[in-house]
């Protein structure tokens, strides 16, 4: 009998090694893969990803426990405690992203976009960001009004041939998609080298907006929103300027809080209102540390000091290329009546961006749960799709960035998911627009981070990160039901169940 058990254990060990090796080798997927590869059902739906890809957004199911809960590792969800409502999760649909998607076969592109955006047959990403005019990931440099004279305003070829067709495909899959627009620069003829001598600044890079053109620039925003509406694309929100304290991007414009305050108060706010547009305005759209420019620190709250300007503003947007996410909490505490959203982060050569074993847990900690637990209502990462050569990109912009997914530039078929795709997918798959972040009490340990939500249909969602080198058995209780699951080492697990 002992001999039999010995052989049996050896066989089990060999089988587990084979299965583990096969799982670890599955480091990417093609558009033909099925995200729901588990033919099971249960009370609770889970999505699991581990940093060795043994679990790769794997869909599983659990049943509620019928045993009395005595677990010391219980996390209790309290829906009576409500924090912010959630707007959504997603990525930037840049010119480069659209170009890469257009190189795919129609069948593969539809499959990928369905898996990414469908609320019923995919991960349900629900919020994207596009540029108003060009960005450093556009196919050319342009705005929609490059020649003075209102008759010269118009959507350009990149928008007509790439951005709009892709957005329409996504909207056909998810009609509830929210879209944010952000300019990287005003038209060059509106720019000056500084606000003292007001000399023309005929460059895509740097410069400032000439106050004499505040009204024209407000008109530009309104016309762009209307032009997109005419294409069947509703713009949910805008920011005033991408990275307003960055003078050096390939397309950029410096814009202080004082300038944004006056521009919104004197021009953009009144013009949006007069046009009956309910597009939200978010200010700032830059780093937590305000690029260490002393008089620009607390940029949003300084704008809010003018009550008229503040009345037009929904809130503030942030990136994480400098500073700490705790700044979100500082701004929330200063003005709890204003919203916060997270609108850009990137992975690349500088942070070992294609190394999922390093980036998965770090990016969920900093970008996903970290921003949400500091009152962010949305999480939007940078390029959804770049090719394996990190492009297309522009001189003077980021040439070392990776996409949320990378597509093989030789065949435009083989796709590799990177950390940002997992972060946003884990959130969007269970946390739906309009959900409230709700209270939790109970089990806490260093290395576990989590957040709970209640969706508008009453269902509950829970997202947990295990950054430990061992699995952790966690029991979740909503006060009526409970269930347990061992969260694998170095993994993310998202849960959803009916309340």
C-alpha positions in Angstrom: 0.0 0.0 0.0 2.8 2.4 0.8 4.5 1.6 -2.5 1.2 2.4 -4.4 0.9 5.8 -2.7 4.5 6.6 -3.5 4.0 5.9 -7.2 0.7 7.7 -7.1 2.3 10.8 -5.6 5.1 10.7 -8.1 2.6 10.6 -11.0 0.7 13.5 -9.5 3.8 15.5 -9.2 4.9 14.9 -12.8 1.4 15.8 -14.0 1.4 19.0 -12.0 4.8 20.1 -13.4 3.6 19.4 -17.0 0.4 21.4 -16.5 2.2 24.3 -14.7 4.8 24.5 -17.5 2.1 24.5 -20.2 0.2 27.2 -18.3 3.3 29.4 -17.9 4.1 29.2 -21.6 0.8 30.7 -22.5 2.0 34.3 -22.4 -0.2 35.7 -25.1 -3.4 35.2 -27.1 -4.7 35.6 -30.6 -8.0 37.2 -31.4 -9.6 33.7 -31.8 -9.1 32.7 -28.1 -12.2 32.4 -25.9 -12.1 34.4 -22.7 -14.6 32.1 -21.1 -12.8 28.8 -21.2 -14.6 27.3 -18.2 -17.8 25.4 -18.8 -19.0 25.8 -15.3 -21.5 27.9 -13.4 -22.0 29.1 -9.8 -23.3 31.8 -7.6 -20.1 33.9 -7.9 -18.2 34.7 -11.1 -14.4 35.2 -10.8 -11.7 36.4 -13.1 -8.2 35.4 -12.1 -4.8 36.5 -13.4 -1.4 35.5 -11.9 1.9 37.2 -12.8 3.2 34.0 -14.4 0.1 33.8 -16.6 -0.9 30.4 -15.2 -4.2 32.2 -14.8 -4.8 34.6 -17.7 -8.1 36.5 -17.0 -9.4 33.0 -16.4 -13.2 32.9 -15.8 -14.2 30.7 -12.9 -17.3 30.1 -10.7 -17.9 29.6 -7.0 -21.0 28.7 -4.9 -21.9 30.3 -1.7 -20.8 28.4 1.4 -23.5 26.6 3.4 -21.3 26.3 6.4 -21.3 28.7 9.4 -18.5 31.2 8.8 -15.7 31.0 11.5 -12.9 32.2 9.2 -10.5 34.8 10.7 -9.7 35.8 7.1 -13.2 37.2 6.5 -13.7 40.6 4.7 -17.1 42.1 5.4 -18.8 44.3 2.9 -20.9 47.1 4.1 -23.1 48.7 1.4 -24.4 51.3 3.8 -21.0 53.0 3.6 -20.8 54.6 0.2 -17.8 56.5 -1.4 -17.6 57.7 -5.0 -19.6 56.4 -7.9 -17.6 54.9 -10.8 -17.5 56.3 -14.3 -15.6 53.5 -16.0 -12.3 51.9 -17.1 -10.4 51.8 -20.3 -7.5 53.0 -22.5 -6.6 55.7 -25.0 -7.8 55.2 -28.6 -4.9 57.1 -30.2 -4.1 57.4 -33.9 -1.4 54.8 -33.5 -3.9 52.4 -31.8 -6.4 52.9 -34.6 -3.8 52.4 -37.3 -2.7 49.1 -35.7 -6.3 47.9 -35.3 -7.0 48.8 -39.0 -4.1 46.5 -40.0 -5.9 43.5 -38.5 -8.3 41.4 -40.4 -11.9 42.5 -39.9 -12.6 39.2 -38.1 -9.7 39.4 -35.7 -10.3 43.1 -35.0 -14.0 42.4 -34.2 -13.0 39.6 -31.9 -10.5 41.6 -30.0 -12.8 44.7 -29.7 -15.7 42.4 -28.5 -13.5 40.7 -25.9 -12.3 44.1 -24.7 -15.5 46.2 -24.8 -18.6 44.0 -24.8 -20.6 44.2 -21.6 -22.0 40.7 -22.2 -19.3 38.8 -24.2 -16.1 40.5 -23.0 -14.5 42.5 -20.3 -16.7 45.5 -20.7 -14.2 48.4 -20.8 -16.3 51.5 -20.7 -14.3 54.7 -20.9 -11.7 55.8 -23.6 -9.7 58.9 -24.2 -9.0 60.4 -27.6 -7.0 63.5 -28.6 -8.5 66.7 -29.9 -6.2 67.1 -32.9 -2.9 65.2 -32.8 -0.9 63.7 -29.9 2.6 62.1 -29.8 0.9 58.9 -30.9 -0.7 60.3 -34.0 0.1 59.6 -37.6 0.8 63.3 -38.3 0.8 66.7 -36.6 -2.5 68.6 -37.0 -5.4 70.3 -35.3 -8.9 70.7 -36.7 -8.3 74.5 -37.3 -4.8 75.0 -38.7 -5.7 78.0 -40.8 -7.5 81.1 -39.3 -11.1 81.7 -40.4 -14.0 79.7 -39.1 -14.7 78.3 -42.5 -11.4 76.4 -42.2 -12.4 74.3 -39.2 -13.0 70.6 -39.9 -12.3 67.1 -38.9 -9.1 65.8 -40.5 -8.2 62.7 -42.4 -6.7 60.8 -39.4 -10.0 61.3 -37.6 -12.1 60.4 -40.6 -10.1 57.4 -41.7 -8.9 55.9 -38.4 -10.3 57.4 -35.2 -14.0 57.7 -36.1 -14.3 54.3 -37.9 -12.7 52.5 -34.9 -14.9 54.4 -32.4 -18.0 53.4 -34.4 -16.9 49.8 -34.3 -16.5 50.0 -30.5 -19.8 51.8 -30.0 -21.6 49.1 -32.0 -20.2 46.6 -29.4 -20.7 48.9 -26.4 -23.2 51.7 -27.0 -22.7 53.0 -23.4 -19.0 53.7 -24.0 -17.9 57.1 -22.5 -15.4 59.1 -24.5 -13.1 61.8 -23.3 -11.4 64.3 -25.5 -8.0 66.0 -24.7 -6.0 68.5 -26.8 -2.2 68.2 -26.9 -2.0 71.7 -28.4 -4.1 74.6 -29.6 -3.8 75.6 -33.3 -0.3 77.1 -33.8 -1.7 80.4 -34.9 -3.2 80.9 -31.5 0.1 80.3 -29.6 2.6 82.8 -28.3 6.1 82.3 -26.9 5.0 83.8 -23.5 2.3 86.0 -22.0 4.6 89.1 -21.7 5.7 90.0 -25.2 3.1 87.8 -27.0 5.4 87.0 -29.9 3.9 84.3 -32.3 5.0 80.7 -31.5 4.5 78.8 -34.7 5.5 75.4 -33.3 3.7 72.2 -32.3 5.9 72.1 -29.2 5.5 74.5 -26.3 4.2 78.0 -26.3 1.1 79.4 -24.6 -2.4 80.3 -25.6 -2.8 83.9 -26.6 -5.5 85.4 -24.4 -6.7 87.3 -27.4 -7.9 83.9 -28.8 -9.7 82.6 -25.7 -13.1 83.1 -27.4 -11.9 81.4 -30.6 -10.4 78.5 -28.7 -13.7 78.0 -26.8 -15.5 78.0 -30.1 -13.0 75.3 -31.3 -13.9 73.0 -28.5 -17.6 73.4 -29.1 -17.3 72.8 -32.8 -15.2 69.7 -32.3 -17.8 68.2 -29.9 -20.5 69.0 -32.4 -18.6 67.6 -35.3 -18.1 64.3 -33.4 -21.8 64.3 -32.5 -22.6 64.6 -36.2 -20.6 61.4 -36.7 -22.7 59.7 -34.0 -20.0 60.0 -31.4 -21.0 61.6 -28.1 -18.2 63.2 -26.1 -18.8 62.7 -22.4 -16.0 64.8 -21.1 -13.0 66.9 -22.0 -9.8 68.1 -20.4 -8.5 71.6 -21.2 -4.9 70.6 -22.0 -3.0 67.3 -21.8 -0.1 67.8 -19.5 -0.3 71.6 -19.2 3.0 71.8 -17.3 5.0 69.9 -20.0 6.6 72.2 -22.6 8.6 69.4 -24.3 6.2 66.9 -25.8 6.1 66.7 -29.6 2.7 68.4 -29.5 2.3 70.4 -26.3 1.3 73.8 -24.8 2.1 75.3 -21.4 -1.0 76.4 -19.5 -0.9 77.5 -15.9 -3.8 77.2 -13.4 -4.4 80.9 -13.8 -4.8 80.5 -17.6 -7.1 77.5 -17.3 -9.2 79.4 -14.7 -9.7 82.4 -17.0 -10.2 80.4 -20.1 -13.0 78.3 -18.6 -14.6 81.3 -16.9 -14.5 83.7 -19.8 -14.9 81.4 -22.8 -15.3 77.6 -22.6 -17.8 77.3 -19.8 -20.2 79.9 -21.1 -19.9 78.6 -24.7 -20.6 75.0 -23.7 -23.6 76.2 -21.8 -24.9 78.3 -24.6 -24.6 75.4 -27.0 -26.6 73.2 -24.6 -23.7 70.7 -24.3 -23.5 68.6 -21.1 -19.9 67.6 -21.8 -18.0 67.5 -18.4 -14.9 69.7 -18.0 -12.0 68.3 -16.1 -9.0 70.6 -15.3 -5.3 69.9 -14.9 -4.7 66.4 -16.6 -1.1 66.0 -15.4 1.2 64.7 -12.7 0.6 64.3 -8.9 3.7 66.4 -8.2 2.8 69.3 -10.6 6.2 68.8 -12.2 7.7 70.3 -9.0 6.7 73.8 -10.1 6.0 75.6 -6.8 3.3 78.1 -7.8 1.4 75.4 -9.7 1.0 73.0 -6.8 -2.6 72.2 -5.9 -3.4 73.3 -9.4 -7.1 72.3 -9.4 -8.0 73.7 -6.0 -6.6 77.1 -7.0 -8.8 77.1 -10.1 -11.8 76.2 -7.9 -11.2 79.3 -5.8 -13.1 81.3 -8.5 -16.7 80.3 -7.9 -17.8 81.2 -11.4 -15.0 79.1 -13.0 -15.7 76.2 -10.6 -19.4 76.1 -11.5 -18.5 74.9 -14.9 -16.0 72.2 -13.8 -16.8 68.6 -12.9 -13.4 67.9 -11.3 -9.7 67.2 -12.0 -7.7 64.6 -13.9 -4.3 63.2 -13.0 -1.4 61.2 -14.5 1.2 59.3 -12.4 4.6 60.2 -14.1 5.6 62.1 -11.0 4.6 62.2 -7.4 2.4 60.0 -5.3 -1.2 58.9 -5.6 -1.9 60.3 -2.1 -2.3 63.7 -3.8 -5.7 62.4 -5.0 -6.8 62.2 -1.4 -5.4 65.6 -0.6 -7.4 67.2 -3.4 -10.5 65.3 -2.5 -10.3 66.4 1.1 -9.8 70.0 0.0 -12.8 69.9 -2.4 -15.0 66.8 -1.8 -17.7 68.3 -4.0 -15.4 67.9 -7.1 -14.7 64.7 -9.0 -11.3 63.0 -9.5 -10.4 60.8 -12.5 -7.2 59.1 -13.5 -6.6 59.7 -17.2 -3.1 58.5 -18.2 -0.2 56.2 -17.3 2.1 54.2 -19.5 4.4 51.3 -19.4 7.6 51.1 -21.4 11.3 50.3 -21.5 12.0 52.5 -18.4 9.8 50.4 -16.1 10.3 46.9 -17.6 6.8 47.3 -19.0 6.6 43.9 -20.7 7.6 42.0 -17.6 4.2 40.9 -16.2 5.9 39.2 -13.2 6.9 42.7 -12.1 4.3 44.9 -13.5 1.0 43.1 -12.8 0.8 43.6 -9.1 2.7 46.9 -9.1 0.3 48.5 -11.6 -2.8 47.3 -10.0 -1.5 48.6 -6.7 -0.6 52.1 -8.1 -3.0 52.6 -11.1 -6.0 50.5 -10.3 -6.9 50.0 -6.7 -4.5 52.7 -5.6 -6.3 55.5 -7.4 -9.8 54.1 -6.7 -9.2 53.9 -3.0 -8.1 57.5 -3.2 -11.4 58.6 -4.7 -10.8 58.3 -8.4 -14.0 57.7 -10.4 -12.3 56.3 -13.5 -9.1 54.7 -14.6 -7.9 55.2 -18.2 -4.4 54.0 -19.3 -2.4 55.2 -22.3 -2.4 53.5 -25.8 -4.7 50.5 -26.0 -2.7 48.9 -28.9 0.9 49.6 -30.0 2.9 47.3 -32.3 5.9 45.3 -31.2 8.2 48.1 -32.4 6.5 50.5 -29.9 4.7 52.4 -32.6 3.7 54.1 -34.7 5.0 57.1 -32.8 6.3 60.6 -33.5 9.7 62.2 -33.1 9.8 64.2 -29.9 7.2 62.0 -28.2 7.5 58.7 -26.4 9.4 56.2 -28.4 9.9 53.7 -25.6 6.3 53.1 -24.7 4.4 49.8 -24.8 0.7 49.4 -25.3 -1.8 47.9 -23.0 -1.5 45.2 -25.6 1.2 44.8 -28.2 0.4 43.5 -31.6 3.0 41.7 -33.8 3.9 44.2 -36.5 4.8 41.4 -39.0 1.3 39.8 -39.1 -1.0 42.1 -37.1 -2.6 39.0 -35.6 -0.7 37.9 -32.6 -1.5 40.0 -29.5 0.3 40.0 -26.2 -1.5 41.4 -23.2 0.5 43.7 -20.9 -0.2 44.7 -17.3 -2.5 47.7 -18.1 -4.9 45.5 -20.1 -5.2 43.2 -17.1 -5.7 46.1 -14.6 -8.5 47.7 -16.6 -10.1 44.4 -17.6 -10.2 43.1 -14.0 -12.0 46.3 -12.9 -14.3 46.7 -15.9 -15.4 43.0 -15.9 -17.1 43.3 -12.5 -17.4 47.0 -11.7 -20.0 48.7 -14.0 -20.5 52.4 -14.7 -22.6 53.9 -11.9 -21.4 51.5 -9.3 -20.5 52.8 -5.9 -17.4 52.0 -4.0 -18.6 50.7 -0.6 -17.2 50.0 2.8 -15.2 47.0 4.0 -14.1 45.8 7.4 -12.3 42.8 8.7 -9.2 40.9 7.5 -6.2 43.0 6.5 -2.6 42.0 6.0 0.3 43.6 4.3 0.4 42.5 0.6 -3.3 42.3 0.2 -5.2 45.3 -1.2 -8.8 45.3 -2.2 -12.0 47.4 -2.8 -15.7 46.5 -2.9 -18.5 47.9 -5.0 -22.2 47.8 -5.5 -23.4 48.0 -9.1 -26.6 49.8 -10.1 -28.4 46.4 -10.6 -27.7 45.6 -6.9 -25.0 43.1 -7.7 -21.8 43.2 -5.7 -18.2 43.3 -6.9 -14.9 42.8 -5.2 -11.4 43.2 -6.6 -8.4 42.0 -4.6 -4.6 42.0 -5.2 -2.3 39.5 -3.6 1.3 40.7 -3.8 2.6 37.9 -1.5 4.7 35.0 -2.6 2.0 32.6 -1.3 -1.6 32.0 -1.8 -4.0 33.5 0.7 -7.4 32.0 1.5 -9.9 34.8 1.9 -13.6 34.7 2.9 -15.9 37.4 1.6 -19.2 38.1 3.4 -21.9 40.5 2.3 -23.9 40.0 5.5 -26.2 37.5 4.0 -23.9 35.1 2.2 -20.3 34.2 2.2 -17.8 32.3 0.1 -14.1 31.5 0.2 -11.3 31.3 -2.4 -7.6 31.0 -2.2 -6.2 34.0 -4.0 -3.1 32.8 -5.8 0.3 34.3 -5.1 1.1 37.4 -7.1 -2.3 37.6 -8.6 -5.5 39.7 -9.1 -8.9 38.2 -8.6 -12.2 40.0 -9.4 -15.6 38.7 -8.1 -19.2 39.5 -9.0 -22.3 38.1 -7.4 -26.0 39.0 -6.9 -26.8 40.6 -3.6 
